């Protein structure tokens, strides 16, 4: 097939996309006995329009998937839709279109754009989390976890988003506002359903040590979020009362320096111990704190406020009374809701003591160096370990030794015990919205007077979302939308068959994304969420690509869920993902994150229409390493387009060599062509394996330059070498510009797609240079570079160096003290 003179991507790309689809070339499970690779990108929320961040995210996985398919692996590379969620429901409230209708339209639009970019997805495994066939299994998991004690209903303070009008998880609150809509978040007392993720806190923490191929910043964020603290709980008695106050501390060695105790404003003891003269002030403070979210109260830089209760606690070691305060920075649901305050040795306590003129008592001195002044003269808290002073019988002990002995004493006397605590809280997942998975619980006044709830029988799943009058039900106000649908709410009790009411809240959409990677393994399987046999074959995911913003939400939740799936006998692994790749942001041309607000959004479709999908792919992958942000550049897009046009021109110029063979030796230009080809194979393959895609494309560009410089192939050997070189060019292009690669390959006589022809092994003999460079130094300073035979002896290298005019000048009049020879790298003349 003769190639056109001009490169016209619009004329070839749709053709190849259709052919790939018709041939099912990217279907997984078609290579029995081959090693597996499961490549996955975080599934998108179908908002209707792709942005360049999506393009980059999916390309990282696509390049890797194509590469390993060419290397002979059975590759699973699926795609689906995280289709439930607030945006579709909020849009329905705004314009009256049912969320299911809008979601379907958005999926169709999104899928069309994805297909236009030539991604190598196995569409036979597509899933949609808003379909009953999927969310049925969310409900199944809920019931299994309820039976295992991993789901429970609680009445507690929750994060209430004033914009989304629903509860959101702790992880979704940033600086006191909702991370989705940026509305203020308030604390609100509500019943909610929660997953007991804290039962797995230590397992999740320990598992981080096994994630050797996860970015350190992600594992650090999870480690900090889980927040393991080792310490002791100690009981302070209340002066003049039978009450006891339990505090948790990691620094019991500083307890002799405790000068006050702080309670959360809503601690259960506050009302009982506050003295009459302080009651009005304390109650007013508590009301003020109730109107502020706990995130705002405790965020870094927040003003520290408190009031004295009038009561005193007795230090269990000194027997001395210390005042009890309530303050904004202590939370009732964190630790014990009570803190012993040692201002000399804690920065927060120091600031509070200074503000309210509370005593500061030094009880730890540095083991070495200058001693600390008396507490009143301290300029800042000393928070390191050291040697105890003014601490009774523990004076002179190191902090470590004192902690051991003091903890043992508390335990022996029944006034405390060693304790490990975690910052992580259970995951509240019930939401007061419509567009989510219905929680499969019913309430019966006869069988369940305490409203604990009964699970729907498994055989009755799925509990389907009802059809609704969108405008009447989705008002964005008042009770949960499902509570306004009598046909849904009113049901039959599974125990007594009497009248009952359904739970009207729905599940957080993070439930959907906790296990979707496993549903891809067998998306039509009807006996369980997925086929355990397929899980044995494919899990864990080998490479997972997504944004770092999911570090303490999705990436933590689905680690928890995978452990639950193993508990239920479904998953063979504890960890869902072997290697995690977190991509950087694609900024606008102005250096700011692409946003409609700034008017700097570049639509992928506009690039595809003007330059073709391969140009978009090549540019985005060449712009920088996957983990780094980059600024969009129209000039560099043009550069990528010019590069692909040069590839086309080279292929058209040499089309006459198609099918050329040669049985003899390769010498001269023919050998140079083959060397360039095999060096390129090696360089690009190694770069892709380490996800250095920009380096891989740079290597391909250099290869193109080398072939162009070698000119026309004239002899049989040169023609055969050039035919091989063009074949190699299509191979290294396929992960990045697959449409162009297949078009060239077909023109050169290929009967199959490049991706199925395999990635050739490079010839080690052809990637070793005949001539290599040596750096020449004089007294360690670089003076020249000489090129000698790769197998040159030391004497030959020295002779070549001494013959260089620059080296001669540097050695003139000097006495040689020593000659240093580092094979294949450098020589150094040490002179005096």
C-alpha positions in Angstrom: 0.0 0.0 0.0 1.5 3.3 -1.1 1.6 6.0 1.5 0.3 9.5 0.9 2.9 12.2 0.7 1.2 14.2 3.4 0.6 13.2 7.0 -3.1 13.5 7.6 -4.0 12.0 11.0 -7.7 12.6 10.7 -7.7 10.3 7.7 -6.1 7.3 9.5 -6.9 7.4 13.2 -10.6 6.5 13.1 -9.8 3.7 10.7 -7.3 2.1 13.2 -9.6 2.6 16.2 -12.4 0.8 14.4 -10.0 -2.0 13.4 -8.7 -2.5 16.9 -12.2 -2.6 18.3 -13.4 -5.1 15.6 -10.5 -7.4 16.2 -10.8 -7.2 20.0 -7.1 -6.7 20.1 -7.1 -5.4 23.7 -9.2 -8.1 25.2 -7.6 -9.6 28.3 -7.4 -13.4 28.9 -6.5 -14.3 25.4 -3.0 -15.5 26.1 -3.2 -18.7 28.2 0.0 -19.3 30.0 1.4 -15.8 29.5 2.5 -13.8 32.5 -0.1 -11.2 33.5 -0.1 -7.4 33.9 -3.1 -5.6 35.4 -2.8 -1.9 34.5 -5.4 0.4 35.8 -6.2 4.1 36.0 -8.6 5.5 38.6 -12.0 5.4 37.0 -13.5 8.8 36.1 -16.6 10.5 37.3 -18.4 11.2 34.0 -18.8 14.9 34.1 -19.4 15.0 30.3 -16.1 16.6 29.2 -12.6 15.2 29.4 -9.8 17.6 30.5 -6.1 17.3 29.9 -5.6 15.8 33.4 -7.8 12.9 32.3 -5.8 12.6 29.1 -2.5 12.4 30.9 -3.8 10.0 33.6 -5.1 7.5 31.1 -2.1 7.8 28.8 0.3 6.8 31.5 -1.5 3.6 31.9 -2.1 3.2 28.2 1.6 3.5 27.3 2.5 0.9 29.9 -0.4 -1.4 28.9 0.6 -1.4 25.2 4.3 -1.9 26.0 3.6 -5.0 28.1 1.2 -6.4 25.6 4.0 -6.1 23.1 6.4 -7.8 25.5 4.1 -10.9 25.5 2.1 -10.3 28.6 -1.6 -11.0 29.0 -2.7 -7.4 29.8 -5.8 -6.4 31.6 -6.5 -2.7 31.0 -10.2 -1.9 31.8 -12.3 1.2 32.1 -15.6 2.1 33.8 -17.6 4.9 35.4 -17.8 6.2 39.0 -21.3 7.2 38.1 -23.0 8.0 41.4 -22.4 11.2 43.3 -23.4 14.8 44.2 -22.6 16.6 40.9 -25.3 14.7 39.0 -27.8 15.2 41.8 -27.0 18.9 42.1 -27.4 19.3 38.4 -30.8 17.6 38.6 -31.8 20.0 41.3 -30.7 22.9 39.1 -32.2 21.9 35.8 -34.7 19.2 36.5 -33.0 16.4 34.5 -33.0 13.0 36.3 -29.5 12.1 37.5 -29.7 8.8 35.6 -30.4 10.6 32.3 -27.6 13.1 32.8 -25.2 10.4 33.9 -25.9 8.3 30.8 -25.4 11.4 28.5 -22.2 12.2 30.2 -20.9 8.7 29.9 -21.6 8.6 26.2 -19.9 11.9 25.7 -16.9 10.9 27.8 -16.6 7.5 26.2 -16.6 9.1 22.7 -13.7 11.4 23.7 -11.8 8.5 25.2 -12.2 6.4 22.1 -11.0 9.3 19.9 -7.6 9.2 21.7 -7.0 5.5 20.9 -6.7 4.1 24.4 -6.2 0.4 24.6 -9.1 -0.5 26.9 -10.9 -3.8 27.1 -14.4 -2.4 26.8 -15.9 -5.9 27.3 -15.3 -5.3 31.0 -16.8 -1.9 31.3 -18.7 -1.2 34.6 -21.1 1.5 35.7 -21.4 1.9 39.5 -24.9 3.4 39.2 -26.3 0.3 37.7 -28.2 -2.2 40.0 -26.0 -5.0 38.7 -23.1 -3.2 40.4 -24.5 -1.6 43.5 -26.3 -4.8 44.4 -22.8 -5.9 45.5 -22.3 -2.8 47.6 -25.3 -3.8 49.5 -24.1 -7.4 49.7 -20.8 -6.2 51.2 -22.7 -4.0 53.7 -24.6 -7.0 55.0 -21.6 -9.3 55.2 -19.7 -6.5 57.0 -22.7 -6.0 59.3 -22.5 -9.7 60.3 -18.8 -9.3 61.0 -19.3 -6.3 63.2 -17.6 -4.0 60.7 -20.7 -1.9 60.1 -22.7 -0.2 62.9 -25.1 2.7 63.4 -24.1 5.5 65.7 -25.3 8.8 66.9 -22.5 11.3 66.8 -21.3 14.7 65.7 -20.8 14.6 62.0 -19.4 17.0 59.3 -22.4 18.7 57.8 -21.7 20.5 54.5 -23.9 23.5 54.2 -23.6 23.5 50.4 -24.0 19.8 49.6 -26.6 19.4 52.4 -25.2 16.1 53.4 -22.7 14.5 55.8 -19.2 14.2 54.5 -16.2 12.2 55.9 -13.4 13.7 57.9 -11.1 13.2 54.9 -13.4 15.4 52.8 -13.0 18.5 55.1 -10.2 20.8 54.2 -9.6 23.9 56.3 -13.1 23.9 57.6 -14.8 23.7 54.2 -16.0 21.0 51.9 -13.3 20.0 49.5 -16.0 19.5 46.7 -18.0 22.7 46.9 -15.9 24.8 49.3 -19.0 25.5 51.5 -18.6 25.9 55.3 -18.7 22.6 57.2 -20.5 22.5 60.6 -20.6 19.9 63.4 -24.1 18.4 63.6 -25.6 15.7 65.8 -27.0 13.0 63.6 -27.4 9.2 63.4 -25.1 7.7 60.8 -23.8 4.4 59.5 -20.1 3.8 59.8 -17.5 1.2 58.8 -15.2 0.1 61.6 -12.1 0.9 59.6 -10.2 1.4 62.9 -10.3 -2.3 63.5 -7.7 -2.4 60.7 -5.7 0.7 61.7 -2.6 -1.3 62.7 -2.8 -3.6 59.7 -3.1 -0.7 57.4 -0.1 1.0 59.1 2.0 -2.2 58.9 1.0 -2.8 55.3 2.6 0.5 54.3 6.0 -1.1 54.9 5.3 -3.6 52.1 4.3 -0.9 49.5 7.8 -0.5 48.2 6.6 0.9 44.9 4.3 3.5 46.2 5.4 7.2 46.4 6.8 8.0 49.8 4.7 11.1 50.1 1.5 8.9 49.8 2.6 6.4 52.4 3.7 9.2 54.7 0.3 10.9 54.4 -1.5 7.6 55.2 0.9 7.0 58.1 0.2 10.4 59.5 -3.6 10.1 58.9 -3.7 6.8 60.8 -1.7 8.5 63.5 -0.4 5.8 65.8 0.6 7.1 69.2 2.1 5.0 72.0 1.7 6.2 75.6 -0.3 5.7 78.8 -3.7 6.6 80.1 -3.6 8.1 83.6 -6.4 8.9 86.0 -6.6 12.3 87.7 -9.1 12.4 90.6 -11.3 15.5 90.8 -10.8 17.5 94.0 -13.8 17.3 96.3 -15.5 14.6 94.1 -15.6 10.9 93.5 -15.2 11.5 89.8 -12.0 10.5 87.9 -10.6 12.1 84.8 -8.7 9.9 82.4 -6.1 11.5 80.1 -3.9 10.0 77.4 -0.3 11.1 77.0 2.7 10.1 75.0 4.9 12.0 77.5 4.1 10.7 80.9 7.8 11.5 81.8 6.7 15.2 81.9 3.7 14.7 84.2 5.4 16.5 87.1 5.3 19.6 84.9 1.5 19.4 84.4 0.1 22.7 85.5 -3.4 22.4 84.2 -5.8 19.9 82.5 -8.0 20.7 79.5 -11.3 19.0 78.6 -13.2 19.2 75.3 -16.2 21.6 75.7 -18.6 18.7 75.2 -16.8 16.2 77.5 -19.3 14.3 79.7 -17.7 15.6 82.9 -17.8 19.3 82.1 -21.4 19.8 83.3 -20.8 17.8 86.5 -17.6 19.4 87.7 -18.1 23.1 86.6 -18.6 25.3 89.7 -21.7 27.4 89.9 -19.8 30.7 89.5 -18.2 29.5 86.2 -21.3 27.7 84.8 -22.6 30.5 82.6 -19.2 31.2 81.1 -18.5 27.6 80.4 -21.9 26.9 78.9 -21.6 30.0 76.7 -18.2 28.8 75.5 -19.5 25.3 74.8 -22.3 26.8 72.7 -19.8 28.9 70.8 -17.7 25.8 70.1 -20.7 23.8 69.0 -21.3 26.3 66.2 -17.7 25.8 64.8 -16.5 22.7 63.0 -13.9 20.6 64.8 -11.7 21.1 61.8 -11.7 24.8 62.2 -11.1 24.5 65.9 -8.0 22.3 65.5 -6.4 23.5 62.3 -2.9 24.8 62.4 -2.8 28.4 63.2 -6.2 28.5 64.8 -6.5 30.9 67.8 -6.4 28.9 71.1 -9.3 29.7 73.4 -10.5 28.4 76.7 -12.3 29.1 80.0 -11.6 27.8 83.6 -14.3 25.5 85.0 -13.6 26.3 88.6 -12.7 22.7 89.3 -9.3 21.1 90.0 -7.8 17.7 89.3 -5.2 16.0 91.4 -1.9 15.0 89.7 -1.5 11.2 90.3 2.2 11.6 90.9 2.5 14.9 92.8 -0.8 14.8 94.7 -1.1 18.6 93.9 -4.2 20.2 92.4 -4.2 21.7 88.9 -7.0 23.8 87.4 -9.3 22.2 84.8 -10.1 24.2 81.7 -12.1 23.6 78.6 -10.6 24.7 75.3 -11.3 24.7 71.6 -8.3 22.5 70.6 -9.4 19.4 72.5 -12.0 17.2 70.9 -14.3 14.8 72.7 -13.9 12.0 70.1 -10.1 12.2 70.0 -8.3 10.2 72.6 -10.1 10.5 75.9 -11.3 14.1 75.3 -9.0 15.2 78.0 -5.4 16.4 77.9 -2.8 17.0 80.7 -1.0 20.2 79.8 2.7 20.6 80.3 3.5 24.1 78.9 7.3 23.8 79.4 7.4 20.8 77.1 4.6 21.2 74.6 4.3 24.1 72.2 0.5 24.3 72.1 0.3 24.1 75.9 3.1 26.8 76.2 1.1 29.2 74.0 -2.1 28.6 76.0 -0.3 29.0 79.3 1.2 32.3 78.1 -2.1 33.6 76.9 -3.9 32.8 80.2 -1.0 33.3 82.6 -0.8 29.7 83.8 2.3 28.3 85.5 5.2 26.9 83.4 7.3 24.3 85.2 10.5 22.8 83.7 10.9 19.1 84.4 13.1 17.9 81.5 16.6 19.2 80.9 18.6 18.5 77.8 21.0 15.6 78.3 23.8 17.7 76.8 24.3 21.4 76.3 22.9 24.4 78.0 20.3 24.0 80.8 16.9 25.5 80.4 16.0 28.5 82.6 13.1 28.4 85.0 9.7 28.1 83.4 8.8 31.8 83.5 11.9 32.7 81.6 11.4 30.1 78.8 11.1 31.6 75.4 9.7 28.4 73.8 8.7 24.9 74.9 11.5 22.3 75.0 9.8 19.3 73.4 12.7 16.8 73.1 13.6 13.9 75.4 16.2 14.5 78.1 16.9 14.0 81.8 14.1 14.5 84.4 14.5 17.2 87.1 12.1 18.2 89.9 10.3 14.9 89.4 10.6 13.2 92.8 11.9 9.7 92.7 12.3 9.9 88.9 14.7 12.8 89.0 17.9 12.0 87.1 16.3 9.3 84.9 16.3 9.5 81.1 12.9 10.2 79.5 12.8 6.6 78.1 13.5 5.0 81.4 11.1 7.3 83.2 8.3 6.5 80.8 8.7 2.8 81.4 8.8 3.1 85.2 6.0 5.6 85.5 3.7 3.6 83.2 4.4 0.5 85.2 3.6 2.3 88.5 0.2 3.6 87.1 -0.7 0.2 86.0 0.3 -1.5 89.3 -1.7 1.0 91.3 -4.8 0.7 89.1 -4.6 4.4 88.1 -3.7 3.9 84.4 -2.3 1.6 81.8 -0.1 1.5 78.6 -2.2 2.6 75.6 -1.9 2.7 71.9 -4.2 5.2 70.2 -4.9 6.1 66.6 -5.8 9.4 65.0 -7.9 7.6 62.4 -11.6 7.5 63.0 -14.3 5.1 61.8 -15.6 5.9 58.3 -19.1 7.4 58.5 -20.5 6.6 55.0 -24.3 7.3 55.1 -25.4 10.3 53.0 -28.6 12.3 52.9 -28.9 12.2 49.1 -30.6 10.3 46.4 -28.0 9.4 43.8 -26.2 6.7 45.6 -26.5 3.1 46.7 -29.6 2.5 49.0 -28.5 1.2 52.4 -30.2 -2.3 52.7 -31.8 -1.8 56.1 -35.4 -1.8 57.3 -36.9 -0.6 60.6 -39.8 -2.4 62.2 -41.5 -0.9 65.3 -42.6 -4.3 66.5 -39.4 -6.3 66.0 -36.9 -3.4 66.3 -38.2 -0.8 68.8 -34.7 0.6 69.4 -34.4 1.2 65.6 -31.1 -0.6 65.3 -32.2 -1.8 61.9 -32.5 -5.2 60.2 -30.7 -6.1 57.0 -32.7 -6.9 53.9 -32.4 -10.6 53.0 -29.7 -11.3 50.5 -32.1 -12.9 48.0 -34.0 -9.6 47.9 -31.0 -7.6 46.7 -30.6 -5.2 45.0 -32.7 -2.7 46.8 -33.2 -0.5 43.8 -33.3 3.3 43.7 -36.9 4.2 42.9 -38.1 6.2 39.9 -38.8 9.7 41.1 -40.4 13.0 40.2 -37.2 14.8 40.0 -38.5 18.3 40.8 -40.7 17.1 43.7 -38.1 14.8 45.3 -34.7 16.5 44.6 -35.2 19.8 46.2 -31.9 20.0 48.0 -33.8 20.8 51.3 -35.1 19.0 54.3 -35.1 15.3 54.9 -33.2 12.8 52.6 -34.8 12.6 49.2 -35.8 8.9 49.5 -37.9 9.8 52.6 -40.2 11.6 50.2 -41.0 8.5 48.1 -43.6 6.4 50.0 -43.4 3.6 47.5 -39.8 3.1 48.5 -40.0 3.8 52.2 -42.9 1.5 53.0 -42.0 -2.2 52.9 -42.4 -5.4 54.8 -40.4 -6.5 57.8 -38.2 -9.5 57.0 -38.8 -11.0 60.4 -42.5 -10.6 61.1 -43.9 -9.7 57.7 -45.5 -6.6 59.3 -45.2 -3.0 58.1 -41.7 -1.6 58.1 -39.8 1.4 56.8 -36.6 1.4 54.7 -33.5 3.3 55.5 -33.6 6.5 53.4 -30.0 7.4 53.4 -27.5 6.2 50.7 -23.9 5.2 50.7 -20.9 7.4 50.2 -19.7 7.0 46.6 -16.3 6.1 47.9 -17.9 2.7 48.6 -18.3 2.2 44.8 -14.6 2.9 44.2 -13.4 0.6 47.0 -13.7 -2.6 45.0 -14.4 -1.7 41.3 -10.9 -3.0 40.4 -12.0 -6.4 41.4 -15.4 -6.2 39.5 -13.4 -5.7 36.3 -12.1 -9.3 36.7 -15.6 -10.8 36.0 -18.1 -8.0 35.4 -21.0 -10.3 34.5 -20.3 -12.8 37.3 -23.6 -13.4 39.3 -22.5 -15.6 42.2 -20.5 -13.0 44.1 -19.0 -9.5 43.6 -16.4 -11.1 41.4 -15.1 -14.6 40.6 -12.4 -15.6 43.2 -10.7 -17.7 40.5 -10.2 -14.6 38.4 -8.8 -12.8 41.5 -6.2 -15.6 41.9 -5.2 -14.8 38.3 -5.1 -11.1 38.2 -4.7 -9.5 41.7 -3.0 -7.4 42.8 -3.2 -4.6 40.3 0.4 -4.2 39.0 0.3 -0.5 38.1 -2.4 2.0 39.4 -2.4 5.5 38.1 -4.2 8.4 39.8 -4.0 11.7 41.6 -2.2 12.2 45.0 -5.2 14.0 46.3 -6.8 10.6 47.0 -4.1 9.6 49.5 -6.2 9.5 52.7 -9.6 8.8 51.1 -9.9 6.4 48.2 -6.3 5.0 48.5 -6.8 4.2 52.1 -10.4 3.0 51.9 -9.7 0.5 49.1 -6.8 -0.9 51.1 -9.2 -1.5 54.0 -11.8 -3.0 51.6 -9.3 -5.4 50.1 -8.6 -6.8 53.6 -12.3 -7.2 54.1 -12.6 -9.1 50.8 -9.8 -11.4 52.0 -11.7 -11.9 55.2 -14.7 -12.9 53.2 -12.7 -15.4 51.1 -12.8 -13.4 47.9 -9.4 -11.8 47.6 -6.1 -13.7 47.7 -4.2 -10.5 48.6 -4.1 -7.9 51.4 -3.0 -5.0 49.3 -4.9 -4.1 46.1 -2.0 -2.4 44.3 1.7 -3.2 43.8 2.9 0.0 42.1 1.2 3.3 42.5 1.9 6.2 40.0 0.6 9.6 41.0 0.5 12.0 38.1 1.2 15.7 38.2 -1.2 18.5 37.2 -1.6 19.8 33.6 -1.6 23.6 34.1 -2.9 26.1 31.6 -0.5 28.1 29.3 -0.5 30.8 32.0 0.9 28.4 34.6 -2.3 28.2 36.6 -4.3 25.0 37.0 -6.7 24.7 34.1 -10.1 26.1 35.2 -13.1 27.7 33.5 -12.7 30.5 36.1 -9.3 31.4 34.5 -10.4 30.8 30.9 -7.3 28.6 30.4 -8.9 25.2 29.7 -7.5 23.3 26.7 -10.1 20.8 25.4 -8.6 17.5 24.3 -11.1 17.4 21.4 -9.7 20.7 20.0 -6.2 19.2 19.9 -7.4 15.9 18.3 -9.4 17.8 15.7 -6.5 20.0 14.7 -3.5 17.8 15.1 -4.8 14.2 15.7 -4.8 12.0 18.7 -1.2 10.8 18.2 0.1 14.4 18.5 -1.9 14.9 21.7 -0.5 11.6 23.1 3.1 12.3 22.1 3.0 15.9 23.5 1.5 15.0 26.8 3.9 12.2 27.4 6.9 14.2 26.2 6.1 17.2 28.4 7.7 15.8 31.5 8.0 12.9 33.9 4.5 11.6 34.9 4.7 12.7 38.5 5.5 16.3 37.7 3.2 19.2 36.9 3.7 20.9 33.6 2.4 24.0 31.8 0.6 23.6 28.6 2.4 25.0 25.5 0.9 25.4 22.1 4.4 25.7 20.6 5.3 22.3 22.0 2.2 20.8 20.6 3.3 22.1 17.3 6.7 20.6 17.9 5.1 17.2 18.6 3.1 17.5 15.4 6.3 18.3 13.4 8.0 15.3 14.9 5.3 13.0 13.7 5.2 14.6 10.3 9.0 13.9 10.0 8.4 10.3 10.9 5.8 10.1 8.1 8.2 11.8 5.6 11.0 9.4 6.5 8.7 6.4 6.1 7.4 7.6 2.7 11.0 8.2 1.5 12.1 4.7 2.4 9.0 2.8 1.4 10.9 1.1 -1.4 12.9 -1.0 1.1 9.8 -2.7 2.4 10.3 -6.5 2.5 14.1 -6.2 1.8 16.3 -8.9 3.3 20.0 -9.6 3.4 21.8 -12.8 4.3 25.4 -11.6 4.5 27.4 -9.4 6.9 26.4 -5.8 7.7 29.1 -3.2 7.4 29.5 0.5 6.9 26.2 2.4 6.7 24.2 -0.7 7.0 25.8 -1.5 10.3 25.3 2.1 11.5 21.6 1.8 10.7 21.3 -1.5 12.6 23.2 -0.1 15.6 20.9 3.0 15.7 17.9 0.7 15.6 19.0 -1.6 18.4 20.2 1.2 20.6 16.8 2.8 20.3 15.0 -0.5 21.1 17.1 -0.8 24.3 16.8 2.9 25.4 13.1 3.3 24.7 12.2 -0.1 26.3 14.2 0.6 29.5 12.7 4.1 29.7 9.1 2.9 29.4 9.7 0.2 32.1 10.8 2.9 34.6 7.9 5.1 33.4 10.3 7.7 32.0 8.1 8.3 29.0 9.6 11.7 28.1 13.0 10.0 27.9 11.5 7.3 25.7 10.1 9.9 23.2 13.4 11.8 23.3 15.2 8.6 22.4 12.8 8.1 19.5 13.4 11.6 18.3 17.2 11.1 18.4 16.7 7.8 16.5 14.7 9.7 13.8 17.5 12.2 13.5 20.1 9.4 13.1 18.1 7.7 10.4 17.5 10.9 8.6 21.2 11.7 8.7 22.1 8.4 7.2 20.4 9.2 3.9 19.2 6.8 1.2 19.6 3.1 1.5 21.3 1.9 -1.7 22.9 -1.5 -1.2 21.0 -4.7 -0.4 22.4 -4.7 3.1 21.5 -1.0 3.6 17.9 -1.6 2.3 17.5 -4.6 4.6 18.9 -2.6 7.5 16.6 0.3 6.8 13.5 -2.0 6.5 14.4 -3.3 10.0 15.0 0.2 11.2 11.5 1.3 10.0 10.0 -1.8 11.7 11.8 -0.7 15.0 10.5 2.8 14.5 6.9 1.5 14.4 7.6 -0.5 17.5 8.9 2.3 19.7 6.1 4.6 18.4 3.3 2.2 19.1 2.9 3.1 22.9 2.8 6.8 22.1 1.5 7.2 18.5 -0.2 3.9 17.8 -2.3 5.0 14.8 0.7 6.4 12.9 2.7 3.2 13.8 0.1 0.9 12.4 -0.4 3.0 9.3 3.3 2.8 8.5 3.6 -0.9 9.4 0.7 -1.7 7.0 2.3 0.3 4.2 5.5 -1.7 4.8 3.6 -5.0 4.4 2.6 -5.9 8.0 -0.3 -8.3 8.2 -1.1 -7.6 11.9 -1.2 -4.8 14.4 2.2 -3.7 15.7 1.0 -4.2 19.3 0.4 -7.9 18.6 3.7 -8.4 16.7 5.8 -8.1 19.8 8.7 -6.0 21.1 11.9 -7.3 19.5 14.8 -8.1 21.7 17.8 -5.9 21.0 21.1 -7.5 20.0 23.6 -6.8 22.8 26.5 -6.8 20.3 24.9 -3.9 18.4 24.4 -1.6 21.4 28.0 -1.6 22.4 29.9 1.3 20.8 33.0 0.6 18.8 34.3 4.0 20.0 33.7 5.4 23.5 34.6 8.8 25.0 37.2 9.3 27.8 37.2 12.4 30.0 40.8 13.8 30.3 41.6 15.6 33.6 44.7 17.4 34.7 44.8 17.6 38.5 41.1 16.7 38.6 40.1 19.5 36.2 38.5 18.5 32.9 40.7 19.6 30.0 39.5 17.5 27.1 37.6 14.5 25.8 39.1 11.9 23.5 37.4 9.1 21.7 39.1 5.7 21.4 38.3 2.1 20.6 36.0 0.5 23.2 38.6 -2.2 23.9 41.6 0.2 23.9 44.4 -0.6 26.4 45.5 1.9 29.1 48.6 2.8 27.1 46.5 3.6 24.0 44.1 5.8 26.0 47.0 7.7 27.5 48.7 8.2 24.2 45.4 9.6 22.7 45.1 12.0 25.7 48.7 13.2 25.5 48.2 13.9 21.8 45.4 16.4 22.5 46.6 20.0 22.1 44.7 21.2 25.2 46.2 18.5 27.3 49.7 19.2 26.0 49.3 22.8 27.0 48.1 21.9 30.5 51.1 19.5 31.0 53.7 21.8 29.6 56.5 22.4 32.1 54.9 20.2 34.7 56.3 17.0 36.4 54.0 14.0 36.2 53.4 12.6 39.7 50.8 10.0 38.9 48.6 8.8 36.1 45.1 7.6 37.0 43.2 5.3 34.6 39.4 4.5 35.1 38.4 2.1 32.4 35.8 3.3 30.0 35.4 6.6 31.9 38.3 8.9 32.5 42.1 9.5 32.9 43.7 12.0 35.2 47.2 13.4 35.0 48.4 14.4 38.5 51.2 16.9 38.0 53.3 19.2 40.2 
